Every structure is written in C-alpha cells, then in structure tokens.
Amino acid sequence: MLRSCRGGSSYCTRERQAKDSQITLLTDSKQLLTNQKGKLEEKIVELTAEIGGLTAEIGELKLGEAKLKEGNQGLQSTILQIGNDKLAVRDFASWLISKTVTVTFEPSKTRFSVHCDVLWRNSPYLRDASLAPDAQKGNVILAEEDYRIEPFQAFLEYCYLNTYFSSKYGVDQPELIYFHAQVYALADKLQCAELKAIALKRATAWCYGVHTHPDKKDFSDMFPWVTSAIKEVYTHTTDSASGLLPQPAGNTECGSVSEPEITRDRFRLLLAKLAAVNLTGLRDFNTFVEVHHQFPDFATDMLPFVRDCSHSTSAWPDERTWRSFLVPQPPQLQKAGLVAMRRQESLNFSKIMGSKTFAVHVGEEAMQFNIHESALGSSGYFVKLMASNWIETQERKVYLTSEVDTPEAFAAFVQHCYLGDYFCDESRADCLRQHAAVYVLADRLMAFNLKTIAYAKAMKLCTSALEGGPKPDEILLAIPAAVAIIYENTYDNSTNRFPWEPEASAENPPESKENIVGESNELPESDAAEVHRIGKLGPKRKSSQVEIMKQFGLRGQQIDDFRVLLASFASMYLSELREQEEFMAVHHAFPDFARDLMLLVSAGEGMELDGGGQLKLTTG
C-alpha cells in the first residue's frame, strides 16, 4: 500500500523541488570550486615558472657581480701600479743649477754625478756624508757590500723625477717584490721617507695584483724572490714593536693614562701577511724555513696573520704509546697526594733500604737529599758517578747547580727512584711547567724512564684539555714557561747543538757530545744490566718519534718529543696565546719554537686593501 504524503500532493511536490534546488546549488558550488582550483593550479604553474626565471636572473646578476668585482680588483691593482709614475717636470731645470757631487761605488768604480741640491734635499744621510770633515771633497764613496747599484739608480730617478721605474721587469714578474724591497731598504738607510712610501705602495700593489689577477701564475715560482725580499727588509730595517699591529694612541678604560701609539714598519707587515697567506706552500720551501728561523722579528710579525689548526687529537700518538708508561692513579689517591706503585717497585722497595745513602745538594740553596744508592740506579748519571773514583764518590756527596737542577724537579726524581712514579697536583695551573722541568732534569740525569713518564703525563694533560677535561686556559697560561724550559734545555737536531751552545766556526769547532761526568758515553761493564734497563726504551721512543714527525708533517726532522707536544698544542690555541705578552716574548726568544709552530698552524686568509691602497691589517 502506498504511503500517503502528509499535507497532500502539493506539499510533496514542494519538498522535492527544495531538495532538487539544494542538489543543483551544491552541484554548481562544486563546479565553481573545481573551476577555481584549476585557475589556482594554473596560477601556481605561472608563479613557479616566474620564480625559476627570477632565480636564473639572480644567478646571472651574481655572476656579473663577481666578474665586475674581479675586474675592479684588477683595475685597482693596475691603478696602484701606475699611480706614482708621474714626472715632476715643473722645477726640473732649476735642479740642474747647483754644483755636482760624485757618488762612487767601490770596488767596481761605478760613478754617478748628482747635483748637490737634488741629493741633499732627498737624503739627509748622504748630505751629512758628503759634508763630513773626513769626506773627500766633492766625492761620496759607497761600499757595494752595503749598497747596491740598481736600487740606487731608482733613488736617483726619484730625486729628479719624483718616481722610479721598473720597466726592465714585467708588471707581474716575481723579481719585482725583491726589487721594491731593495729600494725600500735603501730609502730607509738614506732617510728618504717619500721614496719608502712609493716602494711600499708598489710592493703592496704587486702583492694584491698577484692574488686577484684572474691569470695569476703559480705562486711557488715567486717563493725565492719573496724569501729574498724578507731577508732584505728584515736585515736593513729596524722595528721595536715586532708581533704587534699598528694602533693609534688612546686612553685606557679608567681614562687616566694614555696608551702609547704603536707604529710599525709597513713593508715588514706586508711581507709577513704575504707569507702567512701563502704559508701552506712556503713552508715546504727550505730556504723560507731557514729565513723564518734566522729572523725572529719576521716569525713574530707573521704570527697575527696565521690561524689556529684544528682542535683534534687524531694526529697525536696512539694513546697506548704513552699511557703505557703511566701507573693508573685513582682520583682518591690524587686528592690525598699519594701515588700507586707498580708491583715490581713495591717488591724492590725493601731492598733499596739496605744500601748506603748518597748526599745530593740541589739548586742555589743546596737543598740536601740523602738517597739510597740502590734507588739511584734508575739514573745513568749516578750509576756512572758511583762507579768512578772521583772526589764526589769518595766524599759520597755531589752538588747539582745547573739551571735545570731545581728542588721541585729533583723531588719528583726522588719519588721516581723509590716509587717508580712521581706525584703532580693536577689542580695546579702550572702542572705543565712542572712536567717540563722534570723532563729536562731527567734528561740531564739520564733517567730515561722518568723522562718518558714526564712526557706521558704532559701528553695526558694536554689530551684531557682537548677532550673537555681541565680548562685549556689554565694550560695556556703555563705554555710560555714550559716552552722556555724545554727549548732552552733540549737538543735541536736541525742545528746539531743546544740553544745555549755557540754556533760552530773555524775559530770555534763543534765539540763532541760527551757525558756530563766523564770522557765517554760508555758505562762500566758491571752495570750492564742497568744499562740494558735504562736503554730498552730507546728504540720504542725513536720509532714513536718518527711516527709523530710523519703525522705532523715535519719532514723527518728529529725534533724532541716534548717540543712537538708544546708546538702542536700551541698551534691549536694560537689565537688566544698571541694575546699573552709572555707567549709573544717566548716566541721571539726561541726561533726553534717559532719554526715548529709555523710548520703546524693554518695559513692566513686573503689580502684586502683600504681606500688609500694600503694593506688591511686584520688578524688571521
């Protein structure tokens, strides 16, 4: 039976119409949304294409900007090179009126006739020389060993024309840097400040042009000339503020005391910056390494422009190499000032007490230590001393008074004699210095096992600092003192002498390296077992050292282990260390350390000029 529609057929009809209308409206809305979606998708495609076009345009603009910058750099370099080549002709004729003086170079007898007014106006030095009471009338004699003819010709060109020419060299010839250095050094000696400024500006332009010219040559071709320029400038100029950057006078924070102005020789800094930027290649050039070692001022000037090497122990010796010499020390023992003993030392301790004692007076105050003879068997020095018939053996006492013989270091030696180890309070800020002092004393006393332990303790300290242990700042404060101790008292195989020994010469031939207490390096046969015990570390340490040298790229030089440790650790924190006056002083005082550090640091960044064409002196 059909259901009846409430309200009659008209009501049902209206209800169906309303539903149909809603369906139609929804259908139209769906169609409208579909159309809008299509338009949005088309718009997205258009915008994506537009973004792609803009991205490509930005890339082209950046490429154009880079080319423009490169062109501007080359143009700036060219402008700097030709900027001073302007002939001063207005007053040229008036300069030829005065009488002349003859400048003669000996022994070649090369002569130049120069007008007095021109010469005296540009060189107070030559004016005084020509007017000196003992001078030959109308003649100035210059020795060629002190003065070179070619840069003097450049000086004469400047005297008459307010410029000098280098047309015999190409614009980018490597010889140019050396030529400008010669002119600069001569101008400095002749007291011609304007010529110095021109030579500096041209040398700056050459350095800048070499690094910015798109077709620059391999810089290694220029290494010999750069090295010669360094020798020339650092031999013939002076500068008392080595290692510092120029700084105007200013007030301190309290405002009561004015800080002095720091002025520097700009040519020195230019060469130092040039070397720092190209250090990666230069340090493989042996002559450069020799010059770096020969001129401490240059080494220190270069220091602000190089960068730290990476903070990593990956290139350090295998921990098993040095940790094997350390007795594990529990923290509670360290806090209590105690040390743990190896089993062998504990078994021998009672035997030591059965021997006679030997009085050792240490240091300027002659602090006395009464030590059992059996305990002193760990020292080749004392083994040989006690086996001799010298007066020290007969009186059973000896005085140790050298610089390395300090009571503190000797106390560590005594601990090692009895316990096989020594205690160092690792909370002390100068712990690294203490290990260095023990190391050099052990080397002097031929206590090679103690020497290795001191090195291992220092290595552990530095490694722990790099791995987040003790604050590196505390170790950095101790670096200068440790460097002074190690580099003053360890052997340098690159020169085959100790730092305090005079260089060999015809009047002063090298002496044989004899033991401190005898005429040869051989110990008595009765101590063969002890010799074997002392010497058995030798091959291991030597092979370890060779491996260290390979890892640090020191080209096979037999550098002392502790030297390598200090130089490598300092190279990782150079930016902080060079803020210390003590570190800069030590760096300048020990060329060996400066050389070792230079071989490890990272090269500096590129060169930039200010608006006046001078080099921007920013740290590395």
C-alpha positions in Angstrom: 0.0 0.0 0.0 1.5 3.4 -1.0 2.4 5.8 1.8 0.4 8.9 1.7 2.2 12.3 1.6 1.3 14.5 4.6 -0.4 17.7 3.6 -1.3 16.4 0.3 0.4 16.2 -3.1 1.3 19.9 -3.2 3.5 19.5 -0.1 5.4 16.6 -1.5 6.0 18.5 -4.7 7.4 21.5 -2.8 9.7 19.2 -0.8 11.0 17.5 -3.9 11.6 20.9 -5.5 13.5 22.1 -2.5 15.8 19.1 -2.5 16.3 19.4 -6.2 17.2 23.0 -5.7 19.8 22.1 -3.0 21.3 19.4 -5.2 21.6 21.9 -8.0 23.2 24.5 -5.7 25.7 22.0 -4.4 26.5 20.9 -7.9 27.0 24.5 -9.0 29.2 25.1 -6.0 31.3 22.0 -6.7 31.7 23.1 -10.3 32.7 26.6 -9.2 35.3 25.2 -6.7 36.6 22.9 -9.4 37.0 25.9 -11.8 38.7 28.0 -9.0 41.1 25.1 -8.3 42.0 24.8 -11.9 42.7 28.6 -12.1 44.8 28.4 -8.9 46.8 25.5 -10.3 47.4 27.4 -13.5 48.5 30.4 -11.4 50.9 28.2 -9.4 52.4 26.9 -12.6 52.8 30.5 -13.8 54.4 31.6 -10.5 56.7 28.6 -10.4 57.9 29.5 -13.9 58.3 33.1 -12.9 60.3 32.1 -9.8 62.5 30.0 -12.0 63.1 32.9 -14.3 63.9 35.2 -11.3 66.3 32.6 -9.9 68.2 32.4 -13.2 68.3 36.1 -13.4 69.7 36.4 -9.8 72.3 33.8 -10.7 73.3 35.9 -13.8 73.4 39.0 -11.7 75.7 37.3 -9.1 77.9 36.0 -11.8 78.1 39.5 -13.3 78.8 41.0 -9.9 81.7 38.5 -9.4 83.1 39.4 -12.8 82.7 43.1 -12.0 84.5 42.7 -8.7 87.3 40.7 -10.3 87.6 43.4 -12.9 87.6 46.1 -10.3 90.3 44.3 -8.3 92.5 44.0 -11.4 91.8 47.7 -12.3 92.6 48.8 -8.8 95.9 46.8 -8.9 96.8 48.4 -12.3 95.9 51.9 -11.0 98.1 51.3 -8.0 101.0 50.2 -10.2 100.9 53.3 -12.4 99.6 55.8 -9.9 103.1 57.1 -9.0 104.6 57.2 -12.4 104.1 61.0 -12.9 107.1 63.0 -13.9 107.8 66.2 -11.9 108.9 68.5 -14.7 107.9 71.9 -13.5 111.0 72.6 -11.4 113.3 70.1 -13.3 115.5 72.8 -14.8 116.1 74.6 -11.5 117.5 71.4 -10.0 120.4 71.4 -12.5 121.9 74.7 -11.4 123.7 73.6 -8.3 127.2 72.0 -8.3 127.6 68.3 -8.5 129.0 65.6 -6.2 130.3 62.3 -7.4 128.9 59.1 -5.8 131.4 56.2 -6.4 130.7 52.6 -5.7 133.6 50.5 -4.6 135.2 48.3 -5.8 133.5 48.5 -9.2 134.3 52.2 -9.5 130.8 52.9 -10.8 130.2 56.6 -10.7 127.2 58.9 -10.6 127.4 62.7 -10.9 124.5 64.1 -8.9 123.5 67.8 -8.3 124.0 68.7 -4.7 120.7 70.4 -4.2 118.9 67.3 -5.5 120.9 64.9 -3.5 120.8 66.8 -0.2 117.1 67.6 -0.4 116.2 63.9 -0.7 118.8 62.3 1.5 119.9 63.9 4.8 122.1 60.8 5.2 124.1 61.5 2.0 124.2 65.2 2.8 125.9 64.6 6.1 128.2 62.0 4.5 129.3 64.5 1.8 129.8 67.3 4.3 131.7 65.3 6.9 135.2 66.6 7.8 136.8 63.4 6.6 134.9 63.2 3.4 136.8 63.6 0.1 135.9 66.9 -1.5 133.0 66.5 -4.0 133.0 62.8 -3.7 131.0 60.2 -1.7 132.2 56.6 -1.6 129.7 53.8 -1.0 130.8 50.2 -0.5 128.9 47.7 -2.7 128.7 45.2 0.1 126.4 47.7 1.9 124.8 49.5 -1.1 123.5 48.0 -4.4 123.8 49.9 -7.7 120.3 49.1 -9.1 118.2 50.4 -6.2 120.5 53.4 -6.1 119.6 54.1 -9.7 116.0 54.0 -8.6 116.8 56.5 -5.9 118.4 58.9 -8.4 115.3 58.6 -10.7 113.2 59.6 -7.7 115.5 62.5 -6.9 115.0 64.1 -10.3 111.5 62.8 -11.4 109.7 62.0 -8.1 109.2 58.4 -9.2 111.3 55.4 -10.2 110.9 52.9 -13.0 110.9 49.2 -13.1 110.4 48.8 -16.8 113.1 46.1 -17.1 110.6 43.9 -15.2 107.1 42.9 -16.4 104.1 44.0 -14.4 103.7 40.7 -12.6 107.3 39.5 -12.7 108.3 37.8 -9.4 111.5 39.8 -9.3 109.5 42.9 -8.7 108.8 42.2 -5.0 112.5 41.9 -4.3 113.4 45.0 -6.3 110.8 47.1 -4.4 112.2 45.6 -1.2 115.7 46.7 -2.2 114.5 50.2 -3.0 112.6 50.4 0.3 115.6 49.3 2.4 117.9 51.7 0.6 115.4 54.6 1.1 115.2 53.7 4.7 119.0 54.0 5.1 119.2 57.2 3.0 116.4 58.7 5.2 114.1 59.3 2.1 110.6 58.8 3.5 108.8 59.7 0.3 110.7 57.0 -1.7 109.9 54.5 1.0 106.2 55.3 0.6 106.4 54.8 -3.1 108.2 51.5 -2.8 105.8 50.3 -0.2 102.8 51.2 -2.4 104.2 49.4 -5.4 105.0 46.3 -3.4 101.5 46.3 -2.0 100.1 46.6 -5.5 102.2 43.7 -6.6 101.1 41.5 -3.8 97.5 42.4 -4.3 97.7 42.0 -8.0 99.2 38.6 -7.7 96.3 37.3 -5.6 93.5 39.0 -7.6 94.6 38.7 -11.2 92.5 36.1 -13.0 95.5 34.7 -14.9 97.9 34.7 -12.0 100.8 32.3 -12.1 101.7 29.5 -9.7 102.9 31.4 -6.6 105.6 28.8 -6.0 107.6 30.4 -8.8 107.8 33.5 -6.6 108.9 31.8 -3.4 112.7 32.6 -3.9 112.0 36.3 -4.6 109.6 36.6 -1.7 112.2 35.0 0.6 114.9 37.3 -0.7 112.7 40.3 -0.1 112.1 39.1 3.5 115.9 38.9 4.1 116.5 42.3 2.5 113.9 44.2 4.6 114.5 42.4 7.9 118.3 42.8 7.5 118.3 46.5 6.7 115.3 47.9 8.6 114.5 48.2 12.3 111.2 47.9 14.2 110.9 47.6 18.0 107.3 46.5 18.1 107.6 43.1 16.4 104.5 41.0 16.7 102.1 43.9 17.2 99.8 45.7 14.8 99.7 49.4 14.3 97.5 51.2 16.9 96.8 54.9 17.5 97.3 56.4 20.9 94.3 56.1 23.1 93.0 56.2 26.7 92.7 53.2 29.0 89.4 52.1 30.4 89.9 54.3 33.5 90.7 57.3 31.3 93.7 58.4 33.4 96.6 57.1 31.4 97.1 57.4 27.7 98.2 54.3 25.8 101.2 54.9 23.6 100.8 54.8 19.8 102.1 51.7 18.1 103.8 52.4 14.8 105.1 49.6 12.6 107.2 49.2 9.6 104.5 48.6 6.9 106.8 46.7 4.5 107.6 44.2 7.2 103.9 43.7 7.9 103.2 43.4 4.1 105.8 40.6 3.8 104.5 38.9 7.0 101.0 38.9 5.7 102.0 37.7 2.2 103.9 34.8 3.8 101.0 33.9 6.2 98.5 33.8 3.3 100.8 31.5 1.3 102.2 29.6 4.2 100.9 26.2 3.0 103.3 26.2 0.1 106.1 28.4 1.6 106.9 26.1 4.5 107.8 23.4 2.0 110.4 25.7 0.7 113.6 25.0 2.7 115.1 28.5 2.2 111.9 30.1 3.7 112.1 27.9 6.7 115.7 28.9 7.2 114.8 32.6 6.9 111.9 32.2 9.3 114.4 30.7 11.8 117.0 33.4 11.1 114.8 36.4 11.7 112.8 36.1 14.9 111.2 39.5 14.2 109.7 38.1 10.9 108.4 35.0 12.6 106.7 37.1 15.3 105.3 39.5 12.8 103.7 36.6 10.8 102.1 35.3 14.0 99.0 37.6 14.0 98.1 36.6 10.4 98.0 32.8 10.6 95.2 30.8 12.0 94.8 28.0 14.6 95.0 24.5 13.3 92.1 22.1 14.1 91.4 21.2 17.7 91.9 17.4 17.3 94.0 14.6 18.8 93.5 12.5 15.7 97.1 13.2 14.6 98.6 12.6 18.1 100.5 9.5 19.0 98.4 6.4 19.8 97.4 6.6 23.5 98.9 3.1 24.0 102.3 4.6 23.2 102.4 7.0 26.1 99.7 5.8 28.5 101.6 2.5 29.0 104.2 4.4 30.9 101.7 5.7 33.4 100.6 3.9 36.6 96.8 4.3 36.9 96.2 6.8 39.7 92.7 6.6 41.3 91.1 10.0 42.0 91.1 9.4 45.7 94.9 8.9 45.7 95.4 12.0 43.7 93.4 14.1 46.1 95.3 12.7 49.0 98.7 13.5 47.4 99.5 9.8 47.0 100.7 7.6 44.1 100.1 4.0 43.4 103.2 1.7 42.8 103.8 -0.9 40.2 104.3 -4.4 41.7 108.0 -4.5 40.7 108.8 -1.3 42.6 106.9 -2.4 45.7 108.9 -5.7 45.8 112.3 -3.8 45.4 111.5 -1.1 48.0 112.8 -3.1 51.0 116.0 -4.0 49.1 116.7 -0.3 48.5 116.8 0.4 52.2 119.7 -1.9 52.7 122.2 0.2 50.7 124.2 3.2 51.8 123.0 6.8 51.2 124.4 9.4 49.0 124.0 13.2 49.7 122.8 15.2 46.8 122.8 19.0 47.2 120.4 20.6 44.7 120.0 24.2 43.5 121.4 27.5 44.6 120.3 26.9 48.2 122.0 23.5 48.1 118.9 21.6 49.5 120.2 18.2 50.7 118.6 14.9 49.7 120.0 11.7 51.3 119.2 9.0 48.8 120.0 5.3 48.9 122.5 4.2 46.3 120.2 1.4 45.1 117.5 3.9 44.4 119.8 6.0 42.3 120.2 3.0 39.9 117.5 4.5 37.7 119.8 7.3 36.7 122.7 6.7 34.3 124.4 9.8 35.6 124.5 8.5 39.2 125.4 4.9 38.1 128.5 6.2 36.3 129.3 8.6 39.1 129.2 6.0 41.8 131.3 3.6 39.7 134.1 6.2 39.4 136.9 7.2 41.7 136.1 10.9 41.6 136.1 13.0 44.7 132.3 13.1 44.7 132.2 9.3 45.1 134.8 9.3 47.8 133.0 12.0 49.8 129.6 10.5 49.0 128.1 13.8 48.1 127.5 15.8 44.9 126.3 19.3 44.1 123.8 19.9 41.2 123.7 23.6 40.4 122.7 23.9 36.8 119.5 25.8 35.7 117.5 22.6 35.5 118.6 21.3 38.9 115.6 22.7 41.0 114.5 21.2 44.3 110.9 20.7 43.0 112.0 18.7 39.9 114.6 16.8 41.9 111.9 15.9 44.4 110.0 14.3 41.6 113.1 12.4 40.6 113.5 11.1 44.2 109.9 9.9 44.1 110.5 8.1 40.9 113.7 6.5 42.3 111.8 4.9 45.2 108.2 4.5 43.8 108.6 4.3 40.1 106.4 7.4 39.6 106.0 11.0 40.8 103.1 13.0 42.1 101.8 16.2 40.5 98.8 18.0 41.8 96.8 18.3 38.6 94.7 21.1 40.1 97.8 23.4 39.8 97.7 25.8 37.0 101.4 25.3 36.3 101.3 21.5 36.1 102.6 21.5 32.5 105.6 23.6 33.6 106.3 21.1 36.4 106.3 18.2 33.9 108.6 20.1 31.6 111.0 20.8 34.5 111.0 17.1 35.4 111.6 16.1 31.8 114.7 18.2 31.3 116.1 17.2 34.7 115.6 13.5 33.8 117.3 14.1 30.5 120.3 15.6 32.3 120.5 12.7 34.8 120.0 10.1 32.1 116.9 8.9 33.9 115.2 7.9 30.6 112.2 6.1 32.2 111.4 9.2 34.3 111.8 11.3 31.1 109.3 9.2 29.3 106.9 9.3 32.2 107.1 13.1 32.4 106.4 13.4 28.7 103.4 10.9 29.1 102.0 13.0 31.9 102.2 16.2 29.9 100.7 14.4 26.9 97.8 13.2 29.1 97.3 16.7 30.5 97.1 18.3 27.0 94.9 15.5 25.6 92.5 15.8 28.5 92.2 19.5 27.9 91.4 19.0 24.3 88.8 16.4 25.2 87.0 18.6 27.7 89.0 17.9 30.8 90.9 20.7 32.6 90.3 24.2 31.3 92.7 24.9 28.4 93.0 28.5 29.7 95.0 27.2 32.7 97.3 25.2 30.5 97.7 28.1 28.1 99.0 30.2 30.9 101.7 27.7 31.6 102.8 27.3 27.9 105.3 30.2 27.9 107.2 28.8 30.9 107.1 25.3 29.6 108.4 26.4 26.2 111.3 28.3 27.8 112.3 25.3 29.8 112.0 22.7 27.0 113.5 24.8 24.2 116.3 26.1 26.4 117.4 22.7 27.6 116.7 20.1 24.9 118.8 19.3 21.8 117.9 20.7 18.4 118.9 18.3 15.7 118.3 20.8 12.9 121.3 22.8 14.1 123.1 19.9 15.9 123.5 21.9 19.1 121.8 23.0 22.2 120.2 26.6 22.2 122.9 27.9 24.6 125.8 26.5 22.6 127.7 28.8 20.2 127.5 28.1 16.5 130.4 26.1 15.1 133.0 28.1 13.1 136.6 27.9 12.1 137.6 29.5 15.4 135.1 27.6 17.4 134.8 24.0 16.0 132.0 21.8 17.4 132.9 19.7 20.5 132.0 16.1 20.8 128.9 15.4 22.9 130.3 13.8 26.0 128.6 12.8 29.1 128.3 15.4 31.9 130.5 13.5 34.3 133.0 11.6 32.1 135.0 11.4 29.0 132.8 8.9 27.1 129.3 7.7 26.9 130.0 4.2 28.0 129.1 2.9 31.4 131.1 0.4 33.5 130.6 -3.3 32.5 129.5 -4.1 36.0 126.4 -2.0 35.3 125.4 -3.8 32.1 122.1 -4.9 33.4 121.3 -1.4 34.5 122.3 0.0 31.1 120.0 -2.5 29.5 117.1 -1.4 31.7 117.8 2.3 31.0 118.3 1.9 27.3 115.4 -0.5 26.5 113.0 2.4 25.9 115.2 3.9 23.3 114.1 2.0 20.1 110.4 2.4 21.1 110.7 6.1 21.6 112.7 6.6 18.5 110.2 4.8 16.3 107.4 6.7 18.1 109.1 10.0 17.4 109.4 9.2 13.7 105.7 8.4 13.6 104.9 11.7 15.3 107.0 13.6 12.8 105.2 11.9 9.9 101.8 12.7 11.5 102.7 16.4 11.9 104.4 16.7 8.6 107.7 17.9 10.0 109.6 16.4 7.0 111.6 14.0 9.0 113.3 16.4 11.4 114.4 14.7 14.6 112.6 17.1 16.9 112.3 16.4 20.7 109.0 14.8 21.7 108.2 17.5 24.2 108.9 20.2 21.7 106.4 18.6 19.3 103.8 18.4 22.0 104.1 22.1 23.0 104.2 23.3 19.4 101.2 21.2 18.4 99.1 22.2 21.4 100.0 25.9 21.0 99.1 25.7 17.3 95.5 24.8 18.3 95.1 27.8 20.6 97.3 30.3 18.8 94.5 33.0 18.6 94.4 33.0 22.4 98.1 32.6 23.1 99.2 35.5 20.9 97.2 37.8 23.3 99.8 36.9 26.0 102.8 39.2 26.2 104.7 36.3 27.8 103.9 34.0 24.9 105.0 36.6 22.3 108.2 37.1 24.2 109.0 33.4 24.3 108.0 33.0 20.6 110.5 35.7 19.7 113.3 34.4 22.0 113.2 30.8 20.7 113.4 30.6 16.9 113.2 26.8 17.1 109.8 27.0 18.7 108.6 29.6 16.2 109.7 27.3 13.4 108.0 24.3 14.9 104.8 26.3 15.4 104.9 27.7 11.9 105.0 24.2 10.5 101.7 23.3 12.2 99.4 26.4 12.0 96.9 27.1 9.3 97.6 29.6 6.6 96.1 33.1 6.9 93.2 34.5 4.8 93.4 36.6 1.7 94.7 40.2 1.3 92.5 43.3 1.2 93.3 47.0 0.6 91.7 50.0 2.2 90.6 53.1 0.3 94.2 54.5 0.3 95.7 51.5 -1.3 97.3 50.2 2.0 97.0 46.7 3.2 94.2 46.0 5.7 95.9 44.5 8.7 93.4 42.1 10.1 94.4 39.0 12.2 94.1 35.5 10.8 
